[in-house]
Amino acid sequence: MKNKLIYILLLVTFSVGCEKTWDDHYGYEDDPRIAAASLTAWEALNIMSGYNDDKYSKFITLLERVGYDKVLNSNRMLTVWAPLDEYIPDEVMQYADSTSDSILIQRFVKNHLNSLPLFKTKIIVRDQINTLAGKSLKIDRQYPNGQLKVYIDNNYISIFDIACTNGVIHQINGVLPPLQNVGEYLDEAGKEYKIFRDSMNGRVEKVFSPELSFPIGVNDFGQTIYDSSFIYKNSLLHGLQLHDEEDIRTLCLPSDIVIKSALEEIKQYMSDINRPFTAVDTATCLQWIMEASILYGKVDDYSHSASYYSAYGAEIRPAMQLVKSDYQECSNGNVYIYENLYIPRSIFMYNAEVSPVNFLEIAKNEVEIEKGVMAPIWQYTENATFKLFDGNQGRVKFLEVGGKVGDHLEFRPVRLNKYSEPEAIKLMPGKYAVYGQFFGWGSSASTKLKINGKAQKWYKDGGEVFPTNNHSFEYTTYPVLVDTLWIKPQEGYSTPTIRFEATSAAPIRIQRMKFQAVGKDNY
């Protein structure tokens, strides 16, 4: 023991007094100081601690608590950042006495270790280094009175380069508590976040990463025991990983209460507009909540912007999705806690394709239509007929209405459901643009368009007459008819009534229409 004490004293003195000569020439594993050393990092820590008032005793206790005494006593090359006892908080030592906090202690210990021996010459030329905990530590250089002082995460490195057979020890006046990354924060959040965490983690696969792990021993069967590191793959995140220290994200986290409140609010809205709310709708809401929860980059002032778009294109409006003002800083981003979560109505809006030809396809033949099979859904004058047009664009099917002023077609759009049965197309309240495709007849073909009994205005001139002649509408285009159509909440979730009225003697050839939800007002 006496010889080892003398060796430590000489080594520390030598590392302080002669480091410039040595450090100008040597670096990693081939550094001759490692070859000349006779103690492992674990042995050196214990001897130095016992020689000098147990100054590393707390750190040694933590190492033993998580089995890293064996790592520091192995041939695994490491850098050890040894904190003095006076800088280790009491709450950290309380974790050491708990059987439920081993993960926190292990993360704390691993944040004081690097996977390669880094001597001073290699440290002072870096801006950051990565620890076994996967965190990045900032290296800062200061020159008070012209003397170099080096800090790691704002902690002064008071002794450099205590060489060992398996690496090097540096003494720091402070500790390196690891910040949780966003994924760890979610994993360790309280049970009040169970719905979101379970929904998110249901898409996660935890995969062992051999390249990030290293052996720490052998069990009784001769099998290698690893200090196992894992990576997390999430099918929802499509390459974004909340546990990845290099992937900077902001998480907006809703509690179970907030999620349930948001679901009740959207259910009530659906009830008010007479729209059923199904299990599929609940899944749609949960999908939106997950996709809207992750923002690009590190957001330090959530209220600064009127809206954000998540990593998946979901719009978040701080005035409607309220968060607590304080946030948790993480090693790879920030976490905000939702106080209120508004689910946009727009996620239930879709673009509805409307075509009178659908009636022919649903009824299978014109005879059924002529016999009034579809009478509850549509009405038309006696000279409304289906025709085929053979032109440069191939055979096209359309409905021809008119021949004299006042001829009309009035209908409610339908489609075939998954059971191949006709059902009415219904629209959510909101703002729409209306598109239409016509085959004009002559130079004067024109029509009026009424939706739910109200005459619509052509977006180009604001008039109530829509030209449908060849000069205004090309056969292959799908132009805008009406740029703003409001379906009001009091109209509910309903099927629009569409009416075309001929304003000229030329027939109107109607092929199809489309209602497209537009604008931010639909949020």
RAVENNOR-V995448 format. One record per residue. N is the residue number from 1. SS is DSSP state (A for helix, B for strand, O for the rest). Layout:
BEGIN
N/SS + N/SS
END
This chain:
BEGIN
1/O + 2/A + 3/A + 4/A + 5/A + 6/A + 7/A + 8/A + 9/A + 10/A + 11/A + 12/A + 13/A + 14/A + 15/A + 16/A + 17/A + 18/O + 19/A + 20/A + 21/A + 22/A + 23/A + 24/O + 25/O + 26/O + 27/O + 28/O + 29/O + 30/O + 31/O + 32/A + 33/A + 34/A + 35/A + 36/A + 37/O + 38/O + 39/O + 40/O + 41/A + 42/A + 43/A + 44/A + 45/A + 46/A + 47/A + 48/A + 49/A + 50/A + 51/A + 52/O + 53/O + 54/O + 55/O + 56/O + 57/A + 58/A + 59/A + 60/A + 61/A + 62/A + 63/A + 64/A + 65/A + 66/O + 67/O + 68/A + 69/A + 70/A + 71/A + 72/A + 73/O + 74/O + 75/O + 76/O + 77/O + 78/B + 79/B + 80/B + 81/B + 82/B + 83/B + 84/O + 85/A + 86/A + 87/A + 88/O + 89/O + 90/A + 91/A + 92/A + 93/A + 94/A + 95/A + 96/A + 97/O + 98/O + 99/O + 100/O + 101/O + 102/A + 103/A + 104/A + 105/A + 106/A + 107/A + 108/A + 109/A + 110/A + 111/O + 112/O + 113/B + 114/B + 115/O + 116/O + 117/O + 118/O + 119/O + 120/A + 121/A + 122/A + 123/A + 124/O + 125/O + 126/O + 127/O + 128/B + 129/B + 130/B + 131/O + 132/O + 133/O + 134/O + 135/O + 136/B + 137/B + 138/B + 139/B + 140/B + 141/B + 142/B + 143/B + 144/B + 145/O + 146/O + 147/B + 148/B + 149/B + 150/B + 151/B + 152/B + 153/O + 154/O + 155/B + 156/B + 157/B + 158/B + 159/B + 160/B + 161/B + 162/B + 163/B + 164/B + 165/O + 166/O + 167/B + 168/B + 169/B + 170/B + 171/B + 172/B + 173/B + 174/O + 175/O + 176/O + 177/O + 178/O + 179/O + 180/O + 181/O + 182/A + 183/A + 184/A + 185/A + 186/A + 187/A + 188/A + 189/O + 190/O + 191/A + 192/A + 193/A + 194/A + 195/A + 196/A + 197/A + 198/A + 199/A + 200/A + 201/A + 202/O + 203/O + 204/B + 205/B + 206/B + 207/B + 208/B + 209/O + 210/A + 211/A + 212/A + 213/O + 214/B + 215/B + 216/B + 217/B + 218/B + 219/O + 220/O + 221/O + 222/O + 223/O + 224/B + 225/B + 226/B + 227/B + 228/O + 229/O + 230/B + 231/B + 232/B + 233/B + 234/B + 235/O + 236/O + 237/O + 238/O + 239/O + 240/O + 241/O + 242/O + 243/O + 244/O + 245/O + 246/O + 247/O + 248/O + 249/B + 250/B + 251/B + 252/B + 253/B + 254/O + 255/O + 256/A + 257/A + 258/A + 259/A + 260/A + 261/A + 262/A + 263/A + 264/A + 265/A + 266/A + 267/A + 268/A + 269/A + 270/A + 271/A + 272/A + 273/O + 274/O + 275/O + 276/O + 277/O + 278/O + 279/A + 280/A + 281/A + 282/A + 283/A + 284/A + 285/A + 286/A + 287/A + 288/A + 289/A + 290/A + 291/A + 292/O + 293/O + 294/B + 295/B + 296/B + 297/O + 298/O + 299/O + 300/O + 301/O + 302/A + 303/A + 304/A + 305/O + 306/O + 307/O + 308/B + 309/B + 310/B + 311/O + 312/O + 313/O + 314/O + 315/B + 316/B + 317/O + 318/O + 319/O + 320/O + 321/O + 322/B + 323/B + 324/O + 325/O + 326/O + 327/O + 328/B + 329/B + 330/B + 331/O + 332/O + 333/B + 334/B + 335/B + 336/B + 337/B + 338/B + 339/B + 340/B + 341/O + 342/O + 343/O + 344/O + 345/A + 346/A + 347/A + 348/A + 349/O + 350/O + 351/O + 352/B + 353/B + 354/B + 355/O + 356/O + 357/A + 358/A + 359/A + 360/A + 361/A + 362/A + 363/A + 364/O + 365/O + 366/A + 367/A + 368/A + 369/A + 370/A + 371/O + 372/O + 373/O + 374/O + 375/O + 376/O + 377/O + 378/B + 379/B + 380/B + 381/O + 382/O + 383/O + 384/O + 385/B + 386/B + 387/B + 388/B + 389/B + 390/B + 391/B + 392/O + 393/O + 394/B + 395/B + 396/B + 397/B + 398/B + 399/B + 400/B + 401/B + 402/O + 403/O + 404/O + 405/O + 406/O + 407/O + 408/B + 409/B + 410/B + 411/B + 412/B + 413/O + 414/B + 415/B + 416/B + 417/O + 418/O + 419/O + 420/O + 421/O + 422/B + 423/B + 424/B + 425/O + 426/O + 427/B + 428/O + 429/O + 430/B + 431/B + 432/B + 433/B + 434/B + 435/B + 436/B + 437/B + 438/B + 439/B + 440/O + 441/O + 442/O + 443/O + 444/O + 445/O + 446/B + 447/B + 448/B + 449/B + 450/B + 451/B + 452/O + 453/O + 454/B + 455/B + 456/O + 457/O + 458/O + 459/O + 460/O + 461/O + 462/O + 463/O + 464/O + 465/O + 466/B + 467/B + 468/O + 469/O + 470/O + 471/O + 472/O + 473/O + 474/O + 475/O + 476/O + 477/O + 478/O + 479/B + 480/B + 481/B + 482/B + 483/B + 484/B + 485/B + 486/B + 487/B + 488/O + 489/A + 490/A + 491/A + 492/O + 493/O + 494/B + 495/O + 496/O + 497/B + 498/B + 499/B + 500/B + 501/B + 502/B + 503/O + 504/O + 505/O + 506/O + 507/O + 508/B + 509/B + 510/B + 511/B + 512/B + 513/B + 514/B + 515/B + 516/B + 517/B + 518/O + 519/O + 520/A + 521/A + 522/A + 523/O
END
